[in-house]
Protein backbone atom coordinates (compact mmCIF):
# COMPACT_ATOMS: atom_id res chain seq x y z
CA UNK A 1 0.00 0.00 0.00
CA UNK A 2 1.31 3.42 -0.95
CA UNK A 3 0.94 5.43 2.27
CA UNK A 4 0.91 9.19 1.81
CA UNK A 5 1.56 10.98 5.12
CA UNK A 6 0.69 14.44 3.79
CA UNK A 7 -2.68 13.35 2.39
CA UNK A 8 -3.47 11.49 5.61
CA UNK A 9 -2.63 14.59 7.69
CA UNK A 10 -4.90 16.80 5.58
CA UNK A 11 -7.79 14.36 5.94
CA UNK A 12 -7.22 14.09 9.69
CA UNK A 13 -7.23 17.88 10.14
CA UNK A 14 -10.39 18.22 8.05
CA UNK A 15 -12.09 15.52 10.15
CA UNK A 16 -11.11 17.21 13.41
CA UNK A 17 -12.38 20.57 12.15
CA UNK A 18 -15.67 18.98 11.13
CA UNK A 19 -16.08 17.35 14.55
CA UNK A 20 -15.14 20.60 16.28
CA UNK A 21 -17.67 22.56 14.22
CA UNK A 22 -20.44 20.06 14.95
CA UNK A 23 -19.88 20.48 18.67
CA UNK A 24 -19.80 24.29 18.41
CA UNK A 25 -23.28 24.56 16.98
CA UNK A 26 -26.79 23.80 18.21
CA UNK A 27 -30.26 23.34 16.81
CA UNK A 28 -33.28 25.54 17.43
CA UNK A 29 -36.91 25.84 16.34
CA UNK A 30 -37.70 28.49 13.73
CA UNK A 31 -40.98 29.79 15.19
CA UNK A 32 -42.36 30.88 18.54
CA UNK A 33 -45.76 32.05 19.75
CA UNK A 34 -46.54 33.86 22.96
CA UNK A 35 -49.14 35.52 25.14
CA UNK A 36 -48.90 37.97 28.03
CA UNK A 37 -50.45 40.82 29.95
CA UNK A 38 -49.69 43.79 32.16
CA UNK A 39 -50.46 47.43 32.94
CA UNK A 40 -50.07 50.39 30.61
CA UNK A 41 -49.75 54.13 31.21
CA UNK A 42 -50.76 56.97 28.88
CA UNK A 43 -49.05 60.23 27.93
CA UNK A 44 -51.53 62.27 25.87
CA UNK A 45 -53.03 65.74 25.52
CA UNK A 46 -54.88 65.56 28.84
CA UNK A 47 -53.06 66.91 31.86
CA UNK A 48 -52.29 63.56 33.47
CA UNK A 49 -52.20 59.96 32.37
CA UNK A 50 -53.64 56.93 34.13
CA UNK A 51 -53.00 53.23 34.35
CA UNK A 52 -54.79 50.90 32.00
CA UNK A 53 -54.47 47.24 31.06
CA UNK A 54 -52.98 45.39 28.07
CA UNK A 55 -53.07 41.80 26.81
CA UNK A 56 -51.09 40.61 23.79
CA UNK A 57 -50.27 37.74 21.49
CA UNK A 58 -47.14 37.30 19.36
CA UNK A 59 -45.94 35.15 16.49
CA UNK A 60 -42.21 35.32 15.68
CA UNK A 61 -39.93 33.89 13.02
CA UNK A 62 -36.42 33.24 14.36
CA UNK A 63 -33.82 34.25 11.79
CA UNK A 64 -31.39 33.05 14.44
CA UNK A 65 -32.23 32.09 18.04
CA UNK A 66 -31.48 35.72 18.96
CA UNK A 67 -32.83 37.67 15.94
CA UNK A 68 -36.57 37.66 15.29
CA UNK A 69 -39.13 39.19 12.95
CA UNK A 70 -42.77 38.89 13.88
CA UNK A 71 -46.27 40.15 14.49
CA UNK A 72 -47.85 41.38 17.72
CA UNK A 73 -51.54 41.98 18.44
CA UNK A 74 -52.63 43.94 21.51
CA UNK A 75 -55.99 44.53 23.18
CA UNK A 76 -56.74 46.60 26.21
CA UNK A 77 -57.91 49.78 27.86
CA UNK A 78 -56.03 53.10 27.84
CA UNK A 79 -57.15 55.78 30.28
CA UNK A 80 -56.19 59.34 31.13
CA UNK A 81 -57.30 62.59 32.73
CA UNK A 82 -59.84 63.21 35.47
CA UNK A 83 -63.17 65.02 35.31
CA UNK A 84 -62.49 66.41 38.81
CA UNK A 85 -58.72 67.02 38.81
CA UNK A 86 -57.87 67.88 35.21
CA UNK A 87 -57.53 71.60 34.47
CA UNK A 88 -60.24 71.37 31.80
CA UNK A 89 -62.14 68.47 33.44
CA UNK A 90 -61.18 66.18 30.59
CA UNK A 91 -60.88 62.41 30.82
CA UNK A 92 -61.12 59.46 28.43
CA UNK A 93 -61.18 55.67 28.22
CA UNK A 94 -60.02 54.00 25.01
CA UNK A 95 -60.73 50.30 24.42
CA UNK A 96 -58.01 49.87 21.83
CA UNK A 97 -56.68 47.13 19.59
CA UNK A 98 -53.41 47.22 17.67
CA UNK A 99 -51.31 45.10 15.35
CA UNK A 100 -47.68 45.67 14.48
CA UNK A 101 -44.77 44.08 12.66
CA UNK A 102 -41.53 44.21 14.57
CA UNK A 103 -37.91 43.07 14.69
CA UNK A 104 -35.89 42.28 17.81
CA UNK A 105 -32.23 41.47 18.36
CA UNK A 106 -30.81 39.94 21.53
CA UNK A 107 -27.48 40.24 23.29
CA UNK A 108 -26.70 36.59 22.61
CA UNK A 109 -26.21 37.35 18.93
CA UNK A 110 -23.12 39.43 19.71
CA UNK A 111 -21.42 38.11 22.84
CA UNK A 112 -19.54 34.92 23.66
CA UNK A 113 -21.61 33.71 26.59
CA UNK A 114 -20.32 30.12 26.82
CA UNK A 115 -17.75 30.75 29.53
CA UNK A 116 -19.47 33.55 31.42
CA UNK A 117 -22.44 32.70 33.62
CA UNK A 118 -23.64 36.30 33.82
CA UNK A 119 -23.64 36.78 30.03
CA UNK A 120 -25.29 33.38 29.64
CA UNK A 121 -28.12 34.36 31.96
CA UNK A 122 -28.76 37.69 30.19
CA UNK A 123 -28.19 36.48 26.62
CA UNK A 124 -31.90 37.03 26.01
CA UNK A 125 -31.70 40.79 26.69
CA UNK A 126 -33.05 42.58 23.60
CA UNK A 127 -34.15 45.77 21.92
CA UNK A 128 -36.61 46.10 19.08
CA UNK A 129 -38.52 48.41 16.77
CA UNK A 130 -41.72 48.03 14.78
CA UNK A 131 -44.52 49.68 12.86
CA UNK A 132 -48.27 49.11 12.90
CA UNK A 133 -51.71 50.58 13.44
CA UNK A 134 -53.87 51.16 16.50
CA UNK A 135 -57.66 51.09 16.33
CA UNK A 136 -59.04 53.62 18.84
CA UNK A 137 -62.47 53.09 20.35
CA UNK A 138 -63.30 55.84 22.84
CA UNK A 139 -65.99 54.46 25.15
CA UNK A 140 -65.97 57.23 27.76
CA UNK A 141 -64.97 60.87 27.27
CA UNK A 142 -65.81 64.35 28.57
CA UNK A 143 -66.88 66.54 25.65
CA UNK A 144 -68.54 69.30 27.73
CA UNK A 145 -67.27 70.70 30.99
CA UNK A 146 -69.45 69.76 34.00
CA UNK A 147 -71.73 72.11 35.91
CA UNK A 148 -69.37 72.42 38.88
CA UNK A 149 -66.42 73.60 36.73
CA UNK A 150 -65.32 77.21 36.39
CA UNK A 151 -66.72 77.23 32.82
CA UNK A 152 -69.81 74.99 32.98
CA UNK A 153 -71.15 73.65 29.70
CA UNK A 154 -68.11 74.72 27.66
CA UNK A 155 -67.60 72.50 24.65
CA UNK A 156 -67.69 70.39 22.78
CA UNK A 157 -64.00 69.47 22.85
CA UNK A 158 -63.29 68.44 19.25
CA UNK A 159 -62.15 64.94 18.39
CA UNK A 160 -63.31 61.54 17.18
CA UNK A 161 -64.50 58.54 19.15
CA UNK A 162 -63.29 56.03 16.56
CA UNK A 163 -60.10 56.30 14.51
CA UNK A 164 -57.01 54.53 13.18
CA UNK A 165 -53.52 55.85 13.87
CA UNK A 166 -50.04 54.86 12.80
CA UNK A 167 -48.13 53.19 15.63
CA UNK A 168 -44.39 52.77 16.25
CA UNK A 169 -43.60 50.36 19.13
CA UNK A 170 -40.14 50.52 20.75
CA UNK A 171 -39.26 47.46 22.84
CA UNK A 172 -36.77 46.71 25.59
CA UNK A 173 -36.97 43.39 27.41
CA UNK A 174 -35.44 40.06 28.29
CA UNK A 175 -36.19 36.42 27.50
CA UNK A 176 -35.42 33.68 30.00
CA UNK A 177 -35.01 30.41 28.08
CA UNK A 178 -36.10 27.01 29.41
CA UNK A 179 -34.99 23.80 27.70
CA UNK A 180 -37.16 20.75 27.17
CA UNK A 181 -36.18 17.16 28.06
CA UNK A 182 -34.23 16.86 24.80
CA UNK A 183 -32.09 19.93 25.43
CA UNK A 184 -33.83 22.22 22.94
CA UNK A 185 -34.78 25.80 23.80
CA UNK A 186 -38.53 25.26 23.99
CA UNK A 187 -40.08 27.69 26.49
CA UNK A 188 -39.52 31.36 27.31
CA UNK A 189 -40.52 33.63 30.15
CA UNK A 190 -40.62 37.15 28.74
CA UNK A 191 -40.49 40.52 30.52
CA UNK A 192 -41.01 43.52 28.25
CA UNK A 193 -41.34 47.30 28.39
CA UNK A 194 -42.82 48.87 25.27
CA UNK A 195 -43.27 52.52 24.36
CA UNK A 196 -45.93 53.00 21.68
CA UNK A 197 -45.61 56.28 19.80
CA UNK A 198 -48.76 57.13 17.83
CA UNK A 199 -49.16 59.61 14.98
CA UNK A 200 -52.54 61.31 14.95
CA UNK A 201 -55.01 62.55 17.55
CA UNK A 202 -57.10 59.44 18.15
CA UNK A 203 -55.57 57.84 21.22
CA UNK A 204 -57.28 60.15 23.73
CA UNK A 205 -60.17 61.25 21.50
CA UNK A 206 -59.20 64.94 21.72
CA UNK A 207 -58.01 67.00 18.77
CA UNK A 208 -57.64 70.50 20.18
CA UNK A 209 -55.88 73.52 18.68
CA UNK A 210 -52.35 73.79 20.18
CA UNK A 211 -52.84 77.57 20.51
CA UNK A 212 -55.02 76.93 23.56
CA UNK A 213 -54.29 73.37 24.74
CA UNK A 214 -51.15 71.34 25.18
CA UNK A 215 -51.08 69.48 21.88
CA UNK A 216 -47.49 69.66 20.63
CA UNK A 217 -46.26 66.06 21.02
CA UNK A 218 -47.30 62.59 19.82
CA UNK A 219 -49.68 60.62 22.02
CA UNK A 220 -47.84 57.73 23.69
CA UNK A 221 -48.78 54.76 25.83
CA UNK A 222 -46.28 52.48 27.54
CA UNK A 223 -46.93 48.84 28.36
CA UNK A 224 -45.17 46.75 31.03
CA UNK A 225 -45.88 43.07 30.47
CA UNK A 226 -44.88 39.57 31.45
CA UNK A 227 -45.61 36.60 29.24
CA UNK A 228 -44.72 33.11 28.07
CA UNK A 229 -43.57 31.83 24.68
CA UNK A 230 -43.34 28.41 23.06
CA UNK A 231 -40.92 27.38 20.29
CA UNK A 232 -42.21 25.17 17.46
CA UNK A 233 -41.80 24.34 13.80
CA UNK A 234 -38.89 22.89 11.85
CA UNK A 235 -35.34 22.87 13.20
CA UNK A 236 -32.26 24.63 11.93
CA UNK A 237 -28.68 24.89 13.16
CA UNK A 238 -26.94 27.81 14.83
CA UNK A 239 -23.23 28.56 14.95
CA UNK A 240 -23.01 28.66 18.78
CA UNK A 241 -24.10 26.35 21.54
CA UNK A 242 -27.42 27.23 23.13
C-alpha positions as CSV (number, residue, x, y, z in Angstrom):
1,X,0.0,0.0,0.0
2,X,1.3,3.4,-0.9
3,X,0.9,5.4,2.3
4,X,0.9,9.2,1.8
5,X,1.6,11.0,5.1
6,X,0.7,14.4,3.8
7,X,-2.7,13.3,2.4
8,X,-3.5,11.5,5.6
9,X,-2.6,14.6,7.7
10,X,-4.9,16.8,5.6
11,X,-7.8,14.4,5.9
12,X,-7.2,14.1,9.7
13,X,-7.2,17.9,10.1
14,X,-10.4,18.2,8.1
15,X,-12.1,15.5,10.1
16,X,-11.1,17.2,13.4
17,X,-12.4,20.6,12.1
18,X,-15.7,19.0,11.1
19,X,-16.1,17.4,14.6
20,X,-15.1,20.6,16.3
21,X,-17.7,22.6,14.2
22,X,-20.4,20.1,14.9
23,X,-19.9,20.5,18.7
24,X,-19.8,24.3,18.4
25,X,-23.3,24.6,17.0
26,X,-26.8,23.8,18.2
27,X,-30.3,23.3,16.8
28,X,-33.3,25.5,17.4
29,X,-36.9,25.8,16.3
30,X,-37.7,28.5,13.7
31,X,-41.0,29.8,15.2
32,X,-42.4,30.9,18.5
33,X,-45.8,32.1,19.8
34,X,-46.5,33.9,23.0
35,X,-49.1,35.5,25.1
36,X,-48.9,38.0,28.0
37,X,-50.4,40.8,29.9
38,X,-49.7,43.8,32.2
39,X,-50.5,47.4,32.9
40,X,-50.1,50.4,30.6
41,X,-49.7,54.1,31.2
42,X,-50.8,57.0,28.9
43,X,-49.1,60.2,27.9
44,X,-51.5,62.3,25.9
45,X,-53.0,65.7,25.5
46,X,-54.9,65.6,28.8
47,X,-53.1,66.9,31.9
48,X,-52.3,63.6,33.5
49,X,-52.2,60.0,32.4
50,X,-53.6,56.9,34.1
51,X,-53.0,53.2,34.3
52,X,-54.8,50.9,32.0
53,X,-54.5,47.2,31.1
54,X,-53.0,45.4,28.1
55,X,-53.1,41.8,26.8
56,X,-51.1,40.6,23.8
57,X,-50.3,37.7,21.5
58,X,-47.1,37.3,19.4
59,X,-45.9,35.1,16.5
60,X,-42.2,35.3,15.7
61,X,-39.9,33.9,13.0
62,X,-36.4,33.2,14.4
63,X,-33.8,34.2,11.8
64,X,-31.4,33.1,14.4
65,X,-32.2,32.1,18.0
66,X,-31.5,35.7,19.0
67,X,-32.8,37.7,15.9
68,X,-36.6,37.7,15.3
69,X,-39.1,39.2,13.0
70,X,-42.8,38.9,13.9
71,X,-46.3,40.1,14.5
72,X,-47.8,41.4,17.7
73,X,-51.5,42.0,18.4
74,X,-52.6,43.9,21.5
75,X,-56.0,44.5,23.2
76,X,-56.7,46.6,26.2
77,X,-57.9,49.8,27.9
78,X,-56.0,53.1,27.8
79,X,-57.1,55.8,30.3
80,X,-56.2,59.3,31.1
81,X,-57.3,62.6,32.7
82,X,-59.8,63.2,35.5
83,X,-63.2,65.0,35.3
84,X,-62.5,66.4,38.8
85,X,-58.7,67.0,38.8
86,X,-57.9,67.9,35.2
87,X,-57.5,71.6,34.5
88,X,-60.2,71.4,31.8
89,X,-62.1,68.5,33.4
90,X,-61.2,66.2,30.6
91,X,-60.9,62.4,30.8
92,X,-61.1,59.5,28.4
93,X,-61.2,55.7,28.2
94,X,-60.0,54.0,25.0
95,X,-60.7,50.3,24.4
96,X,-58.0,49.9,21.8
97,X,-56.7,47.1,19.6
98,X,-53.4,47.2,17.7
99,X,-51.3,45.1,15.4
100,X,-47.7,45.7,14.5
101,X,-44.8,44.1,12.7
102,X,-41.5,44.2,14.6
103,X,-37.9,43.1,14.7
104,X,-35.9,42.3,17.8
105,X,-32.2,41.5,18.4
106,X,-30.8,39.9,21.5
107,X,-27.5,40.2,23.3
108,X,-26.7,36.6,22.6
109,X,-26.2,37.3,18.9
110,X,-23.1,39.4,19.7
111,X,-21.4,38.1,22.8
112,X,-19.5,34.9,23.7
113,X,-21.6,33.7,26.6
114,X,-20.3,30.1,26.8
115,X,-17.8,30.7,29.5
116,X,-19.5,33.6,31.4
117,X,-22.4,32.7,33.6
118,X,-23.6,36.3,33.8
119,X,-23.6,36.8,30.0
120,X,-25.3,33.4,29.6
121,X,-28.1,34.4,32.0
122,X,-28.8,37.7,30.2
123,X,-28.2,36.5,26.6
124,X,-31.9,37.0,26.0
125,X,-31.7,40.8,26.7
126,X,-33.0,42.6,23.6
127,X,-34.1,45.8,21.9
128,X,-36.6,46.1,19.1
129,X,-38.5,48.4,16.8
130,X,-41.7,48.0,14.8
131,X,-44.5,49.7,12.9
132,X,-48.3,49.1,12.9
133,X,-51.7,50.6,13.4
134,X,-53.9,51.2,16.5
135,X,-57.7,51.1,16.3
136,X,-59.0,53.6,18.8
137,X,-62.5,53.1,20.3
138,X,-63.3,55.8,22.8
139,X,-66.0,54.5,25.1
140,X,-66.0,57.2,27.8
141,X,-65.0,60.9,27.3
142,X,-65.8,64.4,28.6
143,X,-66.9,66.5,25.6
144,X,-68.5,69.3,27.7
145,X,-67.3,70.7,31.0
146,X,-69.5,69.8,34.0
147,X,-71.7,72.1,35.9
148,X,-69.4,72.4,38.9
149,X,-66.4,73.6,36.7
150,X,-65.3,77.2,36.4
151,X,-66.7,77.2,32.8
152,X,-69.8,75.0,33.0
153,X,-71.1,73.7,29.7
154,X,-68.1,74.7,27.7
155,X,-67.6,72.5,24.7
156,X,-67.7,70.4,22.8
157,X,-64.0,69.5,22.8
158,X,-63.3,68.4,19.2
159,X,-62.2,64.9,18.4
160,X,-63.3,61.5,17.2
161,X,-64.5,58.5,19.1
162,X,-63.3,56.0,16.6
163,X,-60.1,56.3,14.5
164,X,-57.0,54.5,13.2
165,X,-53.5,55.8,13.9
166,X,-50.0,54.9,12.8
167,X,-48.1,53.2,15.6
168,X,-44.4,52.8,16.3
169,X,-43.6,50.4,19.1
170,X,-40.1,50.5,20.8
171,X,-39.3,47.5,22.8
172,X,-36.8,46.7,25.6
173,X,-37.0,43.4,27.4
174,X,-35.4,40.1,28.3
175,X,-36.2,36.4,27.5
176,X,-35.4,33.7,30.0
177,X,-35.0,30.4,28.1
178,X,-36.1,27.0,29.4
179,X,-35.0,23.8,27.7
180,X,-37.2,20.7,27.2
181,X,-36.2,17.2,28.1
182,X,-34.2,16.9,24.8
183,X,-32.1,19.9,25.4
184,X,-33.8,22.2,22.9
185,X,-34.8,25.8,23.8
186,X,-38.5,25.3,24.0
187,X,-40.1,27.7,26.5
188,X,-39.5,31.4,27.3
189,X,-40.5,33.6,30.1
190,X,-40.6,37.2,28.7
191,X,-40.5,40.5,30.5
192,X,-41.0,43.5,28.2
193,X,-41.3,47.3,28.4
194,X,-42.8,48.9,25.3
195,X,-43.3,52.5,24.4
196,X,-45.9,53.0,21.7
197,X,-45.6,56.3,19.8
198,X,-48.8,57.1,17.8
199,X,-49.2,59.6,15.0
200,X,-52.5,61.3,15.0
201,X,-55.0,62.5,17.6
202,X,-57.1,59.4,18.1
203,X,-55.6,57.8,21.2
204,X,-57.3,60.2,23.7
205,X,-60.2,61.3,21.5
206,X,-59.2,64.9,21.7
207,X,-58.0,67.0,18.8
208,X,-57.6,70.5,20.2
209,X,-55.9,73.5,18.7
210,X,-52.4,73.8,20.2
211,X,-52.8,77.6,20.5
212,X,-55.0,76.9,23.6
213,X,-54.3,73.4,24.7
214,X,-51.2,71.3,25.2
215,X,-51.1,69.5,21.9
216,X,-47.5,69.7,20.6
217,X,-46.3,66.1,21.0
218,X,-47.3,62.6,19.8
219,X,-49.7,60.6,22.0
220,X,-47.8,57.7,23.7
221,X,-48.8,54.8,25.8
222,X,-46.3,52.5,27.5
223,X,-46.9,48.8,28.4
224,X,-45.2,46.8,31.0
225,X,-45.9,43.1,30.5
226,X,-44.9,39.6,31.5
227,X,-45.6,36.6,29.2
228,X,-44.7,33.1,28.1
229,X,-43.6,31.8,24.7
230,X,-43.3,28.4,23.1
231,X,-40.9,27.4,20.3
232,X,-42.2,25.2,17.5
233,X,-41.8,24.3,13.8
234,X,-38.9,22.9,11.9
235,X,-35.3,22.9,13.2
236,X,-32.3,24.6,11.9
237,X,-28.7,24.9,13.2
238,X,-26.9,27.8,14.8
239,X,-23.2,28.6,15.0
240,X,-23.0,28.7,18.8
241,X,-24.1,26.3,21.5
242,X,-27.4,27.2,23.1
